[in-house]
Amino acid sequence: RSRSPANILDEIEELISKYNIKALKIMEDIFTLNPKWVEEFCDKMIKRKLNIKWQCGSRVDSPAITLKMLKKMKKAGLIQIEFGVESGSQKILDIIKKGIKVEDTIKAFDLCRKVGIRTMADIIIGHPYETHEDIEKTRQLARRIKADYAEFYIAIPIPGTELYKMAEKNGWLRKGKL
């Protein structure tokens, strides 16, 4: 269930007032999913002059990842965006049904750098059917996007994910264990 920008900003104002916070991380997987909502949030943040630094998460293909929106988000105090890059291999992105193109990743990181917003890349190694060549493509993409921060993970079939469905279908899971 989505909360209104005003409701969230009221809560942020309370945190500033009670605890004198200077920064926060908005824990929403795809904060930028609805550009109209993001624009309203940023406009109200700027209007209220909250003067707080914040970070959020996004998909690289989010409709809100445009130069115009990123500039507004930065004006509203955004300092960092965390992106689920996953892989630098289009083959792997397609297998896991991520729904993005490698070019989307490059564009999103280039736009953030142009605006001066720090980036975090979440990268996963060990997908099914991943070859050394695919891992090399991921390494090359990581170097190309020049994320300010990167976290590398090993692929884990978490229930509800495409990887889990694939593991279940192929009998890769042991009973009672991931």
C-alpha positions as CSV (number, residue, x, y, z in Angstrom):
1,R,0.0,0.0,0.0
2,S,1.4,3.3,-1.0
3,R,1.7,6.2,1.4
4,S,1.2,9.8,0.3
5,P,4.3,12.0,0.0
6,A,2.8,14.4,2.6
7,N,2.4,11.5,5.0
8,I,6.0,10.4,4.6
9,L,7.3,13.9,4.9
10,D,5.3,14.4,8.1
11,E,7.2,11.4,9.5
12,I,10.5,12.7,8.3
13,E,9.8,16.1,10.0
14,E,9.0,14.2,13.2
15,L,12.3,12.3,13.0
16,I,14.2,15.6,12.4
17,S,12.4,17.3,15.3
18,K,12.6,14.4,17.8
19,Y,16.0,12.9,16.9
20,N,17.8,15.6,15.0
21,I,18.5,13.2,12.1
22,K,20.6,14.6,9.3
23,A,20.2,11.8,6.7
24,L,18.0,8.8,6.0
25,K,17.7,5.8,3.7
26,I,14.3,5.2,2.3
27,M,13.7,1.5,2.4
28,E,11.5,1.0,-0.7
29,D,12.8,-1.4,-3.3
30,I,11.7,0.8,-6.2
31,F,11.2,4.3,-4.8
32,T,11.2,5.7,-8.3
33,L,8.4,3.4,-9.7
34,N,5.8,6.2,-10.0
35,P,7.4,9.4,-11.5
36,K,4.3,11.5,-10.6
37,W,4.6,10.4,-6.9
38,V,8.4,11.0,-6.9
39,E,7.9,14.5,-8.4
40,E,5.3,15.4,-5.7
41,F,7.5,14.0,-3.0
42,C,10.5,16.1,-4.2
43,D,8.4,19.3,-4.7
44,K,7.0,19.0,-1.2
45,M,10.5,18.2,0.3
46,I,11.9,21.3,-1.4
47,K,8.9,23.5,-0.3
48,R,9.2,22.3,3.3
49,K,12.9,23.1,3.3
50,L,13.7,19.9,5.3
51,N,17.4,20.2,4.5
52,I,18.0,16.5,4.9
53,K,20.2,14.1,2.9
54,W,18.6,10.9,1.7
55,Q,19.1,7.8,-0.4
56,C,16.8,5.4,-2.1
57,G,16.7,2.3,-4.3
58,S,15.6,2.0,-7.9
59,R,15.5,-0.1,-11.0
60,V,17.8,1.1,-13.7
61,D,14.8,1.1,-16.1
62,S,12.6,3.1,-13.8
63,P,10.5,5.7,-15.7
64,A,11.7,8.3,-13.2
65,I,15.4,7.9,-14.0
66,T,15.6,10.8,-16.3
67,L,18.0,13.8,-16.2
68,K,15.1,16.1,-15.2
69,M,13.9,13.9,-12.4
70,L,17.3,13.2,-11.1
71,K,18.1,16.9,-10.9
72,K,14.9,17.5,-8.9
73,M,15.7,14.6,-6.6
74,K,19.1,16.0,-6.0
75,K,17.6,19.4,-5.3
76,A,15.4,17.7,-2.7
77,G,18.4,16.3,-0.9
78,L,19.0,12.9,-2.7
79,I,22.7,11.9,-2.4
80,Q,22.7,8.3,-3.5
81,I,20.6,5.7,-5.5
82,E,21.1,1.9,-5.1
83,F,20.4,-0.1,-8.3
84,G,19.9,-3.8,-8.7
85,V,22.4,-4.3,-11.6
86,E,22.5,-8.1,-11.1
87,S,24.6,-9.0,-14.2
88,G,26.5,-7.6,-17.1
89,S,25.4,-10.4,-19.3
90,Q,22.1,-9.8,-21.3
91,K,21.8,-13.6,-21.5
92,I,21.7,-13.9,-17.7
93,L,19.4,-10.9,-17.3
94,D,17.0,-12.6,-19.7
95,I,17.3,-16.1,-18.0
96,I,16.4,-14.6,-14.6
97,K,13.7,-12.4,-16.2
98,K,15.0,-9.2,-14.8
99,G,13.3,-7.2,-17.5
100,I,16.2,-4.8,-18.1
101,K,18.8,-4.3,-20.8
102,V,22.5,-3.8,-20.0
103,E,22.2,-0.5,-21.8
104,D,19.6,0.6,-19.2
105,T,22.2,0.1,-16.5
106,I,24.8,2.1,-18.4
107,K,22.4,4.9,-19.0
108,A,21.1,5.1,-15.4
109,F,24.7,5.3,-14.0
110,D,25.8,7.8,-16.6
111,L,22.8,10.1,-15.7
112,C,23.5,9.9,-12.0
113,R,27.1,10.7,-12.5
114,K,26.1,13.7,-14.8
115,V,23.8,15.1,-12.0
116,G,26.3,14.3,-9.2
117,I,24.3,11.6,-7.4
118,R,26.3,8.8,-5.9
119,T,25.5,5.3,-7.0
120,M,25.5,1.8,-5.4
121,A,25.5,-1.3,-7.6
122,D,24.1,-4.6,-6.4
123,I,25.7,-7.3,-8.5
124,I,25.1,-11.1,-8.3
125,I,27.4,-13.8,-9.4
126,G,26.5,-17.5,-9.6
127,H,23.3,-17.5,-11.6
128,P,22.3,-20.8,-13.3
129,Y,23.9,-21.3,-16.7
130,E,26.3,-18.4,-16.0
131,T,29.7,-19.0,-17.7
132,H,33.1,-17.5,-17.2
133,E,32.3,-15.3,-20.2
134,D,29.1,-14.0,-18.5
135,I,31.0,-13.3,-15.3
136,E,33.6,-11.4,-17.4
137,K,30.8,-9.3,-18.9
138,T,29.6,-8.5,-15.4
139,R,33.1,-7.5,-14.4
140,Q,33.5,-5.3,-17.4
141,L,30.1,-3.7,-16.8
142,A,31.0,-3.0,-13.2
143,R,34.2,-1.2,-14.4
144,R,32.2,0.7,-17.1
145,I,29.5,2.0,-14.8
146,K,32.0,3.2,-12.2
147,A,29.6,2.9,-9.3
148,D,30.7,4.8,-6.2
149,Y,29.9,1.7,-4.2
150,A,29.3,-1.9,-5.2
151,E,28.1,-5.0,-3.3
152,F,28.6,-8.4,-4.8
153,Y,26.4,-11.3,-3.8
154,I,26.2,-15.0,-4.6
155,A,22.9,-16.0,-6.3
156,I,20.6,-17.5,-3.7
157,P,17.2,-19.0,-4.7
158,I,14.9,-17.0,-2.4
159,P,11.2,-18.1,-2.3
160,G,9.1,-16.0,-4.7
161,T,12.0,-15.2,-7.0
162,E,12.5,-16.4,-10.6
163,L,15.6,-18.2,-9.5
164,Y,13.7,-20.1,-6.8
165,K,11.1,-21.1,-9.4
166,M,13.9,-22.3,-11.7
167,A,15.6,-24.2,-8.9
168,E,12.3,-25.9,-7.9
169,K,11.5,-26.8,-11.5
170,N,14.9,-28.3,-12.1
171,G,15.1,-30.2,-8.7
172,W,18.1,-28.1,-7.5
173,L,16.6,-27.7,-4.0
174,R,16.9,-30.2,-1.1
175,K,13.7,-30.7,0.9
176,G,13.4,-28.1,3.7
177,K,16.4,-26.1,2.6
178,L,17.1,-23.3,0.2
